[in-house]
Amino acid sequence: MELKHRDRIVQIKIVYYGPAVGGKTTNLQMLHAAAEKHHRGEFISVSSAQDRTILFDLLPLKGVGFHGFEIRFQLVAVPGQSAFAATRRLVMRGADAVVFVANSAADRLEENVTSIREMAEHLVANGLDPATIPLVFQHNKRDLPKVVSDEELDNALNYRDAPFHPAVAVRGEGVLETLGVILEQ
């Protein structure tokens, strides 16, 4: 969290982390569409021709906070492809909270496990404590025909009993709720 007394701004960075094709960008797109125009900035996405994030996605949101301070949220989604590990590490710098977007598909469980381990390593590399940083899990893609149960996904990923929320981000289901849970953290 960055506090700018002179400008009366509190800035909070929330990173959406998870494996490739998990729905991180979709979450930000849905939040952008749901936010009132005067509370959202421009949605920025650096993606490939296949519409895959290659650098990061950024959605700035703002609102009125306490004692006349403006609260600015930087919602950032990392690229999930394995080739972009260094970018993910860099994006984690200065994170105030993390939303881990897990792909619920039964054949993606190992990718989720690998991604959560890497996330913890990147947090440590940036001087952040994986045991205390505000964290929420989103079990996305619950509409797929073959999914891992919420209990099994939670057991495989949730090393600290953080809250989780089921979602179908492409339909906007669970997206606002997930953001609400991380903001409560």
Phi, psi and chi 1 to 4 in degrees:
 res  aa     phi    psi   chi1   chi2   chi3   chi4
   1 MET       -  134.7  179.5  172.7   71.9      -
   2 GLU  -115.3  127.6 -175.8  179.0   -8.6      -
   3 LEU  -112.3  119.5 -178.4   61.1      -      -
   4 LYS  -110.6   93.1  -60.5  176.9 -177.3  178.0
   5 HIS   -59.0  -48.0  -80.2  -73.7      -      -
   6 ARG   -60.2  -40.7 -168.0  174.6   68.3 -161.0
   7 ASP   -89.1   -7.0  -62.1  -32.6      -      -
   8 ARG    59.3   50.3  -56.4 -165.4   61.7   78.2
   9 ILE  -127.6  136.1  -65.9  171.2      -      -
  10 VAL  -113.8  123.2  176.5      -      -      -
  11 GLN  -112.9  128.8 -168.6  156.3  -52.3      -
  12 ILE  -125.1  130.8  -60.5  169.4      -      -
  13 LYS  -108.1  120.6 -179.8  178.1 -179.7 -179.3
  14 ILE  -115.0  122.1  -59.1  172.2      -      -
  15 VAL  -101.6  128.7  176.4      -      -      -
  16 TYR   -93.4  115.3  -79.7   66.7      -      -
  17 TYR  -122.3  151.2 -158.7  100.1      -      -
  18 GLY   159.3  178.6      -      -      -      -
  19 PRO   -70.4  166.7   27.6  -34.8      -      -
  20 ALA   -58.0  144.7      -      -      -      -
  21 VAL    59.7   33.8 -164.9      -      -      -
  22 GLY   -91.2  -25.0      -      -      -      -
  23 GLY   116.1   16.1      -      -      -      -
  24 LYS   -63.5  -50.4  -59.7  172.3  -62.2  -68.1
  25 THR   -62.5  -41.3  -62.0      -      -      -
  26 THR   -59.9  -39.9  -56.3      -      -      -
  27 ASN   -56.5  -49.6  -92.9  -89.3      -      -
  28 LEU   -65.0  -38.8  -92.0   55.3      -      -
  29 GLN   -61.8  -42.3  -70.3  169.0  -27.1      -
  30 MET   -67.8  -38.6  -69.9  -62.2  166.5      -
  31 LEU   -65.8  -39.2  -70.0  167.7      -      -
  32 HIS   -61.2  -45.2 -177.8  -99.3      -      -
  33 ALA   -65.7  -32.8      -      -      -      -
  34 ALA   -82.7  -23.0      -      -      -      -
  35 ALA   -76.0  143.4      -      -      -      -
  36 GLU   -65.8  146.0  -65.7 -179.3   15.9      -
  37 LYS   -54.3  -40.2 -138.2  174.2 -164.8  176.0
  38 HIS   -78.0   -5.1   62.7  -80.6      -      -
  39 HIS  -106.7   -3.2  -72.7  -67.5      -      -
  40 ARG  -121.9  148.6   69.5  176.0 -171.0 -136.2
  41 GLY   -96.6 -170.2      -      -      -      -
  42 GLU   -73.8  133.3 -179.2 -178.2   -8.7      -
  43 PHE   -77.8  122.2  176.4   66.2      -      -
  44 ILE  -113.1  125.6  -60.0  167.6      -      -
  45 SER  -132.9  124.9 -178.1      -      -      -
  46 VAL  -104.9  102.1 -178.1      -      -      -
  47 SER  -129.8  166.2   55.6      -      -      -
  48 SER   -85.4  178.1   67.5      -      -      -
  49 ALA   -61.6  -25.1      -      -      -      -
  50 GLN   -86.5    9.1  -66.1   81.3   26.6      -
  51 ASP    66.5   31.2 -134.5   13.2      -      -
  52 ARG  -103.4  135.7  -56.7  -81.3  -60.1  -84.4
  53 THR   -63.4  129.9  -58.7      -      -      -
  54 ILE  -117.5  -12.3   58.6  171.9      -      -
  55 LEU  -126.9  -68.6 -172.2   54.1      -      -
  56 PHE  -173.7  168.2   62.4   83.7      -      -
  57 ASP  -117.2  143.9  -61.9  -45.7      -      -
  58 LEU  -133.6  129.4  171.9   66.4      -      -
  59 LEU  -128.3  106.9  173.3   59.6      -      -
  60 PRO   -85.3  132.5   20.8  -19.9      -      -
  61 LEU  -126.2  153.5  -63.4  174.2      -      -
  62 LYS  -143.9  158.2   61.9 -176.7  175.7 -178.9
  63 GLY  -161.9  171.5      -      -      -      -
  64 VAL   -84.6  130.4  176.9      -      -      -
  65 GLY  -101.4 -138.3      -      -      -      -
  66 PHE  -102.6  149.6   50.1   93.0      -      -
  67 HIS    51.7   38.0  -60.1  -72.6      -      -
  68 GLY    77.9    5.1      -      -      -      -
  69 PHE   -79.9  143.5  -83.1   77.2      -      -
  70 GLU   -92.0  135.3  178.2 -178.9   10.8      -
  71 ILE  -101.5  127.3  -62.2  179.3      -      -
  72 ARG  -117.4  127.0  -67.8 -174.8 -176.8  170.1
  73 PHE  -106.6  132.3  -62.7   98.0      -      -
  74 GLN  -106.5  107.4  -71.3 -177.4  -33.6      -
  75 LEU   -96.0  119.3  -53.7 -177.3      -      -
  76 VAL  -125.1  129.3 -174.7      -      -      -
  77 ALA  -107.0  131.1      -      -      -      -
  78 VAL   -85.0  156.3  -59.9      -      -      -
  79 PRO   -73.3  140.7   25.8  -31.7      -      -
  80 GLY   -91.8  -19.9      -      -      -      -
  81 GLN   -62.6  144.7  -60.5   90.6  -47.2      -
  82 SER   -59.0  -29.7   59.1      -      -      -
  83 ALA   -65.8  -13.9      -      -      -      -
  84 PHE  -108.8   30.8  -62.6  107.3      -      -
  85 ALA   -59.8  -41.4      -      -      -      -
  86 ALA   -64.1  -37.2      -      -      -      -
  87 THR   -65.7  -42.3  -59.3      -      -      -
  88 ARG   -60.5  -42.1  -72.3 -169.9  -66.9  -81.3
  89 ARG   -61.0  -44.2  179.2  179.6  -64.7 -135.3
  90 LEU   -64.8  -42.9 -177.1   63.6      -      -
  91 VAL   -63.7  -29.9  170.6      -      -      -
  92 MET   -69.9  -17.3  -66.5  -59.4  -76.4      -
  93 ARG   -58.9  125.9 -176.5  177.9  -59.9  154.7
  94 GLY    78.3   11.7      -      -      -      -
  95 ALA   -65.4  137.8      -      -      -      -
  96 ASP   -99.6  -21.7  -64.0  -57.9      -      -
  97 ALA  -161.3  159.1      -      -      -      -
  98 VAL  -133.6  134.6  178.8      -      -      -
  99 VAL  -106.8  115.7  172.9      -      -      -
 100 PHE   -92.5  113.2 -172.4   89.0      -      -
 101 VAL   -94.6  105.2 -178.6      -      -      -
 102 ALA   -92.9  140.3      -      -      -      -
 103 ASN   -86.2  116.7 -174.1  -25.8      -      -
 104 SER   -75.3   -7.2  -64.8      -      -      -
 105 ALA   -56.0  136.0      -      -      -      -
 106 ALA   -58.1  -33.3      -      -      -      -
 107 ASP   -86.5    8.1   62.5  -13.2      -      -
 108 ARG  -114.5    7.5  -62.8  -64.1  176.7  106.1
 109 LEU   -59.4  -45.7 -175.8   58.6      -      -
 110 GLU   -63.3  -37.1 -167.7   55.4   40.1      -
 111 GLU   -62.3  -39.1  -69.7  173.5   31.4      -
 112 ASN   -62.4  -45.5  -71.8  -49.3      -      -
 113 VAL   -62.6  -44.4  170.6      -      -      -
 114 THR   -61.0  -41.8  -60.2      -      -      -
 115 SER   -67.3  -40.4 -174.5      -      -      -
 116 ILE   -67.3  -36.7 -166.4   73.0      -      -
 117 ARG   -64.3  -45.1  -73.1 -179.6 -176.7  147.7
 118 GLU   -63.3  -39.8 -179.6 -165.3   73.4      -
 119 MET   -57.4  -46.0 -178.5 -164.2   79.7      -
 120 ALA   -60.9  -41.6      -      -      -      -
 121 GLU   -61.8  -42.6  -68.4  169.9    6.5      -
 122 HIS   -67.2  -36.6  -70.0  -27.6      -      -
 123 LEU   -61.3  -49.5  -73.5  168.3      -      -
 124 VAL   -59.7  -43.3  169.8      -      -      -
 125 ALA   -61.0  -24.5      -      -      -      -
 126 ASN  -100.4   13.0  -78.9  -67.9      -      -
 127 GLY    75.5   21.8      -      -      -      -
 128 LEU  -109.4  148.0  -59.4  167.5      -      -
 129 ASP   -96.7  113.4 -174.4   -6.9      -      -
 130 PRO   -60.7  -19.8  -13.7   22.4      -      -
 131 ALA   -84.6  -14.3      -      -      -      -
 132 THR  -126.5  -17.0   60.2      -      -      -
 133 ILE   -62.6  137.6 -168.0  164.5      -      -
 134 PRO   -55.5  131.0  -27.1   36.3      -      -
 135 LEU  -144.9  137.7  172.3   67.4      -      -
 136 VAL  -137.3  144.8   65.1      -      -      -
 137 PHE  -102.5  136.7  -71.3   87.1      -      -
 138 GLN  -113.7  119.6 -178.3 -173.5   79.1      -
 139 HIS   -89.2   91.7  -62.5  174.8      -      -
 140 ASN   -88.7  165.3 -167.0   24.7      -      -
 141 LYS    66.4   38.0  -59.1 -166.9  176.0 -163.5
 142 ARG   -68.6   -8.7  -59.6  -54.1  -61.8  168.7
 143 ASP   -87.5   -4.4   60.1  -30.2      -      -
 144 LEU   -70.1  154.0  -64.4  176.6      -      -
 145 PRO   -65.8  -34.9   14.2  -21.3      -      -
 146 LYS  -123.7  101.0  -67.8 -177.2  179.9 -180.0
 147 VAL  -121.2  154.7  -63.7      -      -      -
 148 VAL   -76.1  142.1  175.2      -      -      -
 149 SER   -63.3  154.8   71.3      -      -      -
 150 ASP   -56.3  -39.7  -79.6  -37.8      -      -
 151 GLU   -64.0  -44.7 -177.8  180.0   -0.5      -
 152 GLU   -66.7  -41.0 -172.7  177.0   -8.9      -
 153 LEU   -64.5  -43.2 -157.5   49.3      -      -
 154 ASP   -62.8  -43.4 -162.7   46.4      -      -
 155 ASN   -63.5  -35.7  -72.3  -22.7      -      -
 156 ALA   -77.1  -29.9      -      -      -      -
 157 LEU  -112.3  -35.1  -58.1  176.1      -      -
 158 ASN   -86.3   83.4 -161.8  -14.1      -      -
 159 TYR   -73.0   -6.6   58.3   92.6      -      -
 160 ARG  -138.1   19.8   53.4  178.1 -104.2 -150.4
 161 ASP    58.8   40.5 -158.5   27.9      -      -
 162 ALA   -75.4  159.0      -      -      -      -
 163 PRO   -66.9  154.0   13.6  -17.9      -      -
 164 PHE  -134.1  158.2   74.2   84.6      -      -
 165 HIS  -139.4  129.6 -154.8  -74.4      -      -
 166 PRO   -72.3  152.3   23.1  -28.3      -      -
 167 ALA  -155.8  157.3      -      -      -      -
 168 VAL  -131.2   83.1 -179.2      -      -      -
 169 ALA   -58.5  -36.1      -      -      -      -
 170 VAL   -61.6  -23.0   74.0      -      -      -
 171 ARG  -103.1    2.1  -64.7 -164.8  -55.6 -125.9
 172 GLY    81.4    2.9      -      -      -      -
 173 GLU   -77.3  124.4  -63.8  171.8   12.3      -
 174 GLY    83.9   -3.9      -      -      -      -
 175 VAL   -71.8  -53.8  172.5      -      -      -
 176 LEU   -65.4  -37.1  -72.8  172.1      -      -
 177 GLU   -62.8  -41.7  -65.2   83.9   -7.7      -
 178 THR   -62.3  -45.4  -58.9      -      -      -
 179 LEU   -60.5  -41.9  179.6   61.1      -      -
 180 GLY   -59.4  -41.4      -      -      -      -
 181 VAL   -65.9  -42.3  172.3      -      -      -
 182 ILE   -69.5  -34.3 -163.8   62.4      -      -
 183 LEU   -66.7  -33.7  -67.8  177.2      -      -
 184 GLU   -64.5  -32.4  -73.4  175.6    6.9      -
 185 GLN   -66.3      -  -61.8  -79.2  -45.1      -
